[in-house]
Amino acid sequence: MAGPLRFRVSNESWSDQRVRDRLLAPLEESFGARMETPWFDPPAGYEACRLEMDNGDFALFCWNSHAYWMGNTTTPEALWRTNKQDFTEVPYPVARWAQRELLARFELVDPLLAGYDHVAWFFLPVFLSKDGRDTTRRFFAEHAGGFPDATPEEGLAFFERLLSTGALDEYRYTMASKLGTSEGLDVGRMAATMGEFIVAKLLADADLAFEPEIDLDSGHALDFLVEGEQLVEVTRPRPPTKRDRADTPVAAVRETADAKTRDQLAAHPSAVLFVDCSSFRDDEWAAVAGEQPQVAHEPTVVFRARPDGHVEGYRVGRLPFEMGAAIEWLD
């Protein structure tokens, strides 16, 4: 499966003719392709081109002593053994030029999402990826980023507010890639991924320093390390109407939390568990909020966020850090 957009970096010597022979020709034979002038001036000292395929694929290529390729099409053989680098690893002028080209393209193919500047920029590596370009965009446009009973605009506005803070900029590839580059649309999995974004927003709102995706010696990876010492794991129950078992909201919360207790949290019992019920409808969350079911792990936060930014929840056990006003506590 292809991953998020990254640059392939070539240290070989390139010329306009070599680009036509080694890159354009095989793409033209496979898909029908043409070489065009970039929409934006390339970085100083570089030559550059756009390669446009008849099937809608594209690639960007710029070169001087090093060459940089980025595209969502089949990589020509001449670049197969090249290293991959993300936007932070290549020279800044190259990254800036490529992102201007990509964002301009994105405005043409998906004006709704492109209207949310920070969402468009942050998820650009998957929104225009080879396999995930349709599924990731549909998730926001058709499923409101995982919020039930919400418009796409309401869901997008929530994540725009989060991403505009810059709190996740350093972890752009780590977090954006979690949304996926699969050809198949799995709304439940993608919604669960957005639960990690919502918890990141809660941590940022509480002025807590955090780092996502922590690989541990136990062989597990937990979702966050908070204040340099406290592990946090996030899970999101599927709504009862989407489950084969645990067909009540309370049972869904208990079952999902217990599954984490038997897995990652068995190896890391001091971690904080966040159970994100943001996929629950109003009536489903009302049942959970009314009963406030206990779960097997402490400490746990059970919460629900709405697109307007309001978050409410309750605690099981004592939290090792303060959440301030990030959550309206029910208990």
C-alpha positions as CSV (number, residue, x, y, z in Angstrom):
1,M,0.0,0.0,0.0
2,A,1.3,3.5,-0.8
3,G,1.9,5.8,2.1
4,P,1.5,9.5,2.5
5,L,3.1,11.8,0.0
6,R,6.9,12.1,0.5
7,F,9.7,13.2,-1.7
8,R,12.0,10.8,-3.4
9,V,15.5,12.2,-3.5
10,S,17.9,11.5,-6.3
11,N,21.6,12.4,-6.2
12,E,22.1,11.8,-9.9
13,S,22.5,14.4,-12.6
14,W,19.3,15.4,-14.4
15,S,18.4,17.5,-17.4
16,D,15.3,18.3,-19.3
17,Q,15.9,15.6,-21.8
18,R,16.6,13.0,-19.1
19,V,13.4,13.9,-17.4
20,R,11.6,13.3,-20.7
21,D,13.3,10.0,-21.4
22,R,13.4,8.4,-17.9
23,L,10.3,9.9,-16.2
24,L,7.8,11.2,-18.8
25,A,8.2,8.4,-21.3
26,P,7.3,5.4,-19.0
27,L,4.4,7.4,-17.5
28,E,3.1,8.3,-21.0
29,E,3.3,4.7,-22.0
30,S,1.4,3.5,-18.8
31,F,-1.2,6.2,-18.4
32,G,-0.9,8.9,-21.0
33,A,1.2,11.8,-19.6
34,R,2.4,15.3,-20.4
35,M,5.1,17.5,-19.0
36,E,4.0,21.0,-18.1
37,T,5.4,24.2,-16.6
38,P,4.9,24.5,-12.8
39,W,2.2,26.9,-11.6
40,F,4.6,28.5,-9.3
41,D,8.3,29.5,-9.8
42,P,10.6,26.7,-8.6
43,P,13.2,27.4,-5.9
44,A,16.1,29.6,-6.9
45,G,18.7,27.5,-8.8
46,Y,16.3,24.7,-9.6
47,E,14.5,23.6,-12.8
48,A,11.1,22.1,-12.3
49,C,8.1,20.6,-14.1
50,R,4.7,19.1,-13.5
51,L,3.8,15.7,-14.9
52,E,0.1,15.3,-15.5
53,M,-1.4,11.9,-16.2
54,D,-4.6,11.3,-18.2
55,N,-6.1,9.3,-15.2
56,G,-5.8,12.3,-12.9
57,D,-2.5,11.3,-11.3
58,F,0.3,13.9,-11.1
59,A,3.9,14.3,-10.0
60,L,6.2,17.3,-9.3
61,F,9.9,17.2,-10.1
62,C,12.6,19.7,-9.5
63,W,16.4,19.3,-9.9
64,N,19.8,20.8,-9.6
65,S,22.6,18.9,-7.8
66,H,19.8,16.9,-6.1
67,A,16.5,16.1,-7.6
68,Y,13.1,15.8,-5.7
69,W,10.1,13.9,-6.9
70,M,6.7,13.9,-5.3
71,G,3.6,12.4,-6.8
72,N,0.6,10.1,-6.4
73,T,1.3,8.0,-9.4
74,T,3.5,5.0,-10.2
75,T,7.1,5.8,-9.5
76,P,9.3,5.5,-12.6
77,E,12.0,2.8,-12.4
78,A,14.8,5.5,-12.5
79,L,13.7,6.6,-9.0
80,W,13.0,3.2,-7.4
81,R,16.1,3.0,-5.2
82,T,15.9,6.6,-4.0
83,N,15.4,7.6,-0.3
84,K,12.1,9.1,0.8
85,Q,11.9,12.4,2.8
86,D,9.0,14.4,4.2
87,F,8.4,18.1,4.0
88,T,10.6,18.8,7.0
89,E,13.6,16.9,5.7
90,V,14.1,18.5,2.3
91,P,15.4,22.0,1.8
92,Y,12.8,24.5,2.9
93,P,12.5,26.3,-0.6
94,V,11.7,22.9,-2.2
95,A,9.1,22.0,0.5
96,R,7.5,25.5,0.2
97,W,7.3,25.3,-3.6
98,A,5.8,21.8,-3.6
99,Q,3.2,22.6,-1.0
100,R,2.2,25.7,-3.0
101,E,1.7,23.5,-6.0
102,L,-0.2,20.9,-4.1
103,L,-2.5,23.3,-2.3
104,A,-3.3,25.1,-5.6
105,R,-4.3,21.7,-7.0
106,F,-6.3,20.8,-3.9
107,E,-8.3,24.0,-4.3
108,L,-9.4,22.8,-7.8
109,V,-10.2,19.2,-6.9
110,D,-11.9,19.8,-3.5
111,P,-12.8,23.4,-2.8
112,L,-14.8,22.5,0.3
113,L,-11.9,21.0,2.2
114,A,-9.4,23.5,0.7
115,G,-11.5,26.3,2.3
116,Y,-10.2,25.2,5.7
117,D,-6.6,26.3,5.4
118,H,-5.1,24.4,8.4
119,V,-7.0,21.2,7.7
120,A,-6.0,21.3,4.1
121,W,-2.3,21.9,4.9
122,F,-2.1,19.4,7.7
123,F,-3.7,16.5,5.9
124,L,-2.2,17.3,2.5
125,P,0.1,14.3,2.5
126,V,-3.0,12.0,2.7
127,F,-5.6,14.2,0.9
128,L,-3.5,13.9,-2.3
129,S,-1.9,10.5,-1.7
130,K,-2.0,7.6,-4.1
131,D,-4.5,5.4,-2.3
132,G,-6.0,7.6,0.4
133,R,-7.0,10.7,-1.6
134,D,-10.6,9.6,-2.0
135,T,-11.3,8.0,1.3
136,T,-9.7,10.7,3.5
137,R,-11.6,13.4,1.7
138,R,-14.9,11.5,1.8
139,F,-14.5,11.0,5.6
140,F,-14.6,14.7,6.2
141,A,-17.0,15.6,3.4
142,E,-19.6,12.8,4.0
143,H,-19.0,11.8,7.6
144,A,-18.2,15.2,9.3
145,G,-14.8,13.9,10.6
146,G,-16.6,11.3,12.8
147,F,-19.2,13.5,14.4
148,P,-22.7,12.2,14.2
149,D,-25.6,14.5,13.4
150,A,-23.2,17.2,12.2
151,T,-22.6,18.9,8.9
152,P,-19.2,18.6,7.2
153,E,-18.7,22.3,7.8
154,E,-19.2,21.8,11.6
155,G,-16.8,18.9,11.8
156,L,-14.2,20.7,9.7
157,A,-14.5,23.8,11.8
158,F,-13.7,21.8,14.9
159,F,-10.5,20.4,13.5
160,E,-9.6,23.7,11.9
161,R,-9.6,25.3,15.4
162,L,-7.3,22.6,16.8
163,L,-4.9,22.6,13.9
164,S,-4.7,26.4,13.8
165,T,-3.0,26.4,17.2
166,G,0.1,24.6,15.7
167,A,0.1,22.2,18.6
168,L,0.4,19.2,16.2
169,D,2.6,20.8,13.5
170,E,5.7,19.0,14.7
171,Y,3.9,15.7,14.4
172,R,2.2,16.3,11.1
173,Y,3.3,13.1,9.3
174,T,2.8,10.9,12.4
175,M,-0.7,12.2,13.0
176,A,-1.9,12.7,9.4
177,S,-0.8,9.3,8.4
178,K,-3.0,7.7,11.1
179,L,-6.0,8.8,9.1
180,G,-4.8,6.3,6.5
181,T,-3.9,5.9,2.9
182,S,-6.2,2.9,2.3
183,E,-8.4,2.7,-0.8
184,G,-11.2,1.3,1.4
185,L,-13.3,3.7,3.5
186,D,-13.5,2.5,7.1
187,V,-15.4,5.2,8.9
188,G,-15.2,3.5,12.3
189,R,-11.4,3.2,12.2
190,M,-11.0,6.7,10.8
191,A,-13.3,8.1,13.5
192,A,-11.3,6.3,16.2
193,T,-8.2,8.0,14.8
194,M,-9.8,11.4,15.1
195,G,-10.3,10.6,18.8
196,E,-6.6,11.0,19.2
197,F,-6.9,14.5,17.6
198,I,-9.6,15.4,20.1
199,V,-7.6,14.2,23.0
200,A,-4.6,16.2,21.7
201,K,-6.9,19.3,21.7
202,L,-7.9,18.6,25.3
203,L,-4.3,18.3,26.3
204,A,-3.4,21.5,24.5
205,D,-6.4,23.3,26.0
206,A,-5.2,22.2,29.4
207,D,-1.7,23.6,28.6
208,L,-0.1,20.2,29.0
209,A,3.0,19.3,26.9
210,F,2.6,16.1,25.0
211,E,4.2,13.9,22.4
212,P,2.2,11.4,20.3
213,E,2.8,7.8,19.3
214,I,5.2,6.5,22.0
215,D,7.0,3.2,21.2
216,L,7.7,1.3,24.4
217,D,10.1,-1.5,25.3
218,S,7.0,-3.7,26.0
219,G,6.4,-3.8,22.3
220,H,3.3,-1.6,22.6
221,A,2.8,1.9,21.3
222,L,0.7,4.2,23.4
223,D,-0.9,7.4,22.0
224,F,0.7,10.1,24.1
225,L,3.4,10.9,26.6
226,V,2.2,13.9,28.7
227,E,4.5,16.3,30.5
228,G,7.4,13.9,29.7
229,E,6.3,11.2,32.1
230,Q,2.6,10.2,31.9
231,L,1.4,7.7,29.3
232,V,-2.0,8.2,27.8
233,E,-4.0,5.8,25.6
234,V,-7.1,6.7,23.7
235,T,-10.0,4.5,22.6
236,R,-13.3,5.2,20.9
237,P,-16.3,2.8,21.2
238,R,-18.3,2.3,18.1
239,P,-21.8,3.5,18.6
240,P,-24.2,0.7,19.7
241,T,-26.0,0.8,16.4
242,K,-22.8,-0.1,14.6
243,R,-21.8,-3.0,16.9
244,D,-22.5,-6.8,16.7
245,R,-22.3,-7.0,20.5
246,A,-22.5,-4.5,23.4
247,D,-25.7,-3.1,21.9
248,T,-26.2,-0.4,24.6
249,P,-24.1,2.7,25.1
250,V,-23.1,1.7,28.6
251,A,-22.0,-1.8,27.5
252,A,-20.1,-0.3,24.6
253,V,-18.1,1.9,26.9
254,R,-17.3,-0.9,29.3
255,E,-16.4,-3.4,26.6
256,T,-14.1,-1.0,24.8
257,A,-12.3,0.1,27.9
258,D,-11.9,-3.5,29.1
259,A,-10.4,-4.5,25.8
260,K,-7.6,-1.9,26.4
261,T,-7.2,-3.1,29.9
262,R,-6.4,-6.6,28.6
263,D,-4.0,-5.3,26.0
264,Q,-1.7,-2.1,26.3
265,L,-2.8,-1.2,29.8
266,A,-2.0,-4.6,31.2
267,A,1.6,-3.8,30.4
268,H,1.3,-0.2,31.5
269,P,-1.2,0.0,34.3
270,S,-0.3,3.5,35.3
271,A,-1.3,5.0,32.0
272,V,-4.4,7.2,31.7
273,L,-7.2,5.9,29.5
274,F,-9.4,8.3,27.6
275,V,-12.6,6.8,26.3
276,D,-13.9,9.0,23.5
277,C,-17.7,8.8,23.0
278,S,-17.8,11.5,20.3
279,S,-19.3,9.1,17.8
280,F,-22.4,8.7,20.1
281,R,-25.6,10.5,19.3
282,D,-27.2,12.7,22.0
283,D,-29.5,10.0,23.3
284,E,-26.6,7.4,23.5
285,W,-24.4,9.8,25.3
286,A,-27.2,10.8,27.7
287,A,-27.4,7.1,28.8
288,V,-23.7,7.0,29.5
289,A,-23.7,10.4,31.2
290,G,-26.6,9.4,33.4
291,E,-25.2,6.1,34.6
292,Q,-21.5,7.0,34.5
293,P,-20.5,3.4,34.2
294,Q,-17.3,2.3,36.0
295,V,-14.6,0.6,34.0
296,A,-11.9,-1.9,35.0
297,H,-9.0,0.6,34.6
298,E,-8.1,3.6,36.7
299,P,-7.5,6.4,36.0
300,T,-9.9,6.7,33.0
301,V,-11.7,9.7,31.5
302,V,-14.9,9.0,29.6
303,F,-16.0,12.0,27.5
304,R,-17.8,13.3,24.5
305,A,-16.9,16.2,22.3
306,R,-19.2,18.1,20.0
307,P,-18.2,20.1,16.9
308,D,-18.9,23.4,18.7
309,G,-16.0,22.6,21.0
310,H,-18.0,21.7,24.1
311,V,-16.7,18.6,25.9
312,E,-18.2,16.9,28.9
313,G,-17.2,13.8,30.7
314,Y,-16.5,12.0,34.0
315,R,-13.5,10.4,35.7
316,V,-12.9,7.0,37.1
317,G,-10.1,7.3,39.6
318,R,-7.8,10.2,40.2
319,L,-6.0,11.9,37.2
320,P,-2.2,12.5,37.6
321,F,-2.5,15.9,35.8
322,E,-5.0,18.7,35.8
323,M,-7.3,19.2,32.8
324,G,-8.4,22.7,33.8
325,A,-11.5,23.8,31.9
326,A,-10.8,21.6,28.9
327,I,-13.7,19.3,30.0
328,E,-16.9,20.1,31.8
329,W,-17.0,17.4,34.5
330,L,-20.2,15.6,35.2
331,D,-19.0,14.1,38.5
